[in-house]
Amino acid sequence: MSDPYAEHRDQEPGADRVRVTDRRRVDPVTGAVRPLPDEPTAVETPEQEAGELAQDIDVTAAALAELTADLQRVQAEYANYRKRVDRDREMVRDLAVAATLAELLPVLDDVGRAREHGELEGAFKAVGEALEAAVGRLGLERFGAVGDPFDPTVHEALTHQHSDDVDEPVAVAVYQPGYRFAGRVVRPARVGVAEPGGLDPGVATTDEG
């Protein structure tokens, strides 16, 4: 009778042990990813590492340049916005001051007429001169004098006459001075104008309207 266990006894010791293969992709101890059995382990050369580093530097530099350009653009837009706001604020202020000064022009006219007639005396003189000084500090400028070349942008002609004594239209009389503020005419100077020519010299004509 044959021995059923003879074949197993003839094998090498340990041949019947179970072998366990760890096929987990992540090493439970180090946490590193294990290569597949048939996957070759890639080893980068120093040249490859240097090339990848240079590429990373180029990408970072490009991103930095883009962010810098965006920041500069935002700064420029903000600077322009501030300029517009300051300009608009100044314009509103100038319009408000000009409107206030325009209301004071009749008073300044009264002070001027009183001075011309020798009636600017006493307390009225002190008040009138203080008012003129105050509006001057605010930037109100008076203009219009006899002999000024006629300029329709700043003069309003109330009378016309011809004269051989002038080579161009000039103001020969000032009926009411003009005023300007911040480069804008608040009120034109109202004048009499003489033009070159010999038609009835010295005879003035009054404009209608």
C-alpha positions in Angstrom: 0.0 0.0 0.0 1.4 3.3 -1.1 2.0 6.2 1.3 -0.2 9.1 0.3 2.0 11.6 2.0 5.3 10.4 0.5 5.2 13.0 -2.3 4.8 15.9 0.2 7.6 14.5 2.4 9.9 14.5 -0.6 9.5 18.3 -1.2 12.0 20.8 0.3 11.2 22.1 3.7 9.0 25.2 3.5 7.8 24.5 0.0 4.2 24.2 1.2 4.2 27.7 2.8 1.8 30.4 1.6 3.5 33.4 0.0 1.7 36.8 0.3 2.6 39.6 -2.1 1.9 43.2 -1.1 0.3 44.9 -4.1 -0.6 48.1 -2.5 0.4 51.2 -4.6 1.1 53.3 -1.5 3.6 52.3 1.0 1.9 52.2 4.4 5.0 53.2 6.2 6.5 56.0 4.1 3.4 57.1 2.2 5.3 57.0 -1.1 3.7 55.7 -4.3 5.2 52.4 -5.3 6.0 51.7 -9.0 4.2 49.0 -10.8 6.0 45.7 -11.2 6.6 46.3 -14.8 7.0 50.1 -14.5 10.6 51.2 -14.7 11.8 53.7 -12.1 12.6 57.0 -13.9 15.7 58.8 -12.7 16.1 62.4 -13.9 19.5 63.6 -14.9 20.8 66.9 -13.5 20.2 68.4 -17.0 16.6 67.5 -16.9 16.1 68.8 -13.4 17.8 72.1 -14.4 15.5 72.3 -17.5 12.4 71.8 -15.4 13.6 74.4 -12.9 14.2 76.9 -15.7 10.7 76.2 -17.1 9.2 76.8 -13.6 11.1 80.0 -13.3 9.9 81.2 -16.7 6.3 80.4 -15.8 6.6 82.2 -12.4 8.3 85.2 -14.1 5.5 85.5 -16.7 2.8 85.3 -13.9 4.7 88.0 -11.9 4.9 90.2 -15.0 1.2 89.9 -15.7 0.3 90.7 -12.0 2.7 93.7 -12.1 1.0 95.0 -15.3 -2.4 94.5 -13.7 -1.3 96.4 -10.6 0.1 99.3 -12.7 -3.1 99.5 -14.8 -5.2 99.6 -11.6 -2.9 102.3 -10.1 -3.2 104.4 -13.3 -7.0 104.0 -13.4 -7.2 105.1 -9.8 -4.9 108.1 -10.4 -7.1 109.2 -13.4 -10.2 108.7 -11.2 -8.8 110.9 -8.5 -7.9 113.6 -11.1 -11.4 113.6 -12.5 -12.9 113.8 -9.0 -10.6 116.6 -8.0 -11.3 118.4 -11.3 -15.1 118.0 -10.9 -15.0 119.2 -7.3 -13.0 122.2 -8.2 -15.4 123.0 -11.1 -18.4 122.8 -8.8 -16.6 125.0 -6.3 -15.8 127.6 -9.0 -19.3 127.6 -10.2 -20.7 128.2 -6.7 -18.2 131.0 -6.0 -18.9 132.6 -9.4 -22.6 132.6 -8.7 -22.1 134.2 -5.4 -19.8 136.9 -6.8 -22.3 137.6 -9.6 -24.8 138.6 -6.9 -22.3 141.1 -5.5 -21.6 142.9 -8.8 -24.4 145.5 -8.4 -22.9 146.4 -5.0 -19.5 146.8 -6.6 -21.0 149.0 -9.3 -22.5 151.2 -6.6 -19.1 151.5 -4.9 -17.5 152.3 -8.2 -20.0 155.1 -9.0 -19.7 156.5 -5.6 -15.9 156.7 -6.0 -16.2 158.4 -9.4 -18.5 161.1 -7.9 -16.4 161.6 -4.8 -19.1 160.1 -2.5 -17.1 157.2 -1.2 -16.4 158.5 2.3 -16.6 157.5 5.9 -18.0 154.2 6.9 -19.3 153.6 3.3 -15.7 153.9 2.1 -14.4 151.4 4.6 -17.1 148.9 3.8 -16.7 149.4 0.0 -13.0 148.9 0.1 -13.3 145.9 2.3 -15.7 144.3 -0.1 -13.5 145.0 -3.1 -10.5 143.5 -1.2 -12.5 140.4 -0.3 -13.8 139.6 -3.8 -10.2 140.2 -5.1 -8.9 137.6 -2.7 -11.5 135.2 -4.0 -10.1 135.7 -7.5 -12.6 138.1 -9.0 -10.8 140.3 -11.6 -12.1 143.6 -13.0 -11.4 144.5 -16.6 -12.5 147.1 -19.2 -10.8 150.4 -19.8 -10.8 153.2 -22.4 -8.4 152.3 -25.2 -8.7 148.5 -24.9 -9.1 146.8 -28.3 -12.7 145.7 -28.7 -13.1 142.0 -28.1 -16.6 140.6 -28.5 -15.8 137.7 -26.2 -15.3 140.0 -23.2 -17.0 143.3 -24.3 -20.5 144.2 -25.0 -20.8 147.2 -27.4 -23.5 149.6 -26.4 -22.6 152.3 -28.8 -20.7 152.6 -32.1 -18.9 155.5 -33.8 -16.4 156.0 -36.6 -13.1 157.8 -36.1 -10.0 158.6 -38.1 -8.0 158.4 -34.9 -8.2 154.6 -34.5 -6.7 151.8 -36.6 -8.9 149.1 -35.1 -12.1 148.9 -33.1 -11.4 150.1 -29.6 -13.3 151.0 -26.5 -13.7 154.8 -26.2 -16.1 154.7 -23.2 -16.7 152.2 -20.4 -20.3 152.3 -19.1 -19.9 149.3 -16.9 -16.7 147.3 -16.0 -16.5 143.6 -16.7 -15.5 140.9 -14.3 -14.0 137.5 -14.7 -13.4 134.6 -12.3 -11.2 131.5 -12.8 -10.7 132.3 -16.5 -14.5 132.7 -17.1 -16.3 136.0 -17.9 -18.8 136.6 -15.1 -20.0 139.8 -16.8 -18.8 141.4 -20.0 -17.6 145.0 -20.0 -20.2 147.3 -21.5 -18.4 149.8 -23.7 -18.7 152.4 -26.5 -16.8 151.4 -29.5 -15.0 153.5 -32.1 -14.2 152.0 -35.5 -11.8 153.2 -38.2 -13.6 155.4 -40.8 -14.6 159.0 -41.6 -18.4 158.7 -41.7 -19.6 161.4 -39.4 -16.7 161.2 -37.0 -17.6 161.7 -33.3 -21.3 160.8 -33.9 -22.2 157.8 -31.9 -25.0 155.3 -32.6 -26.7 153.3 -30.0 -27.2 149.6 -30.6 -30.8 148.4 -30.3 -31.5 145.5 -28.0 
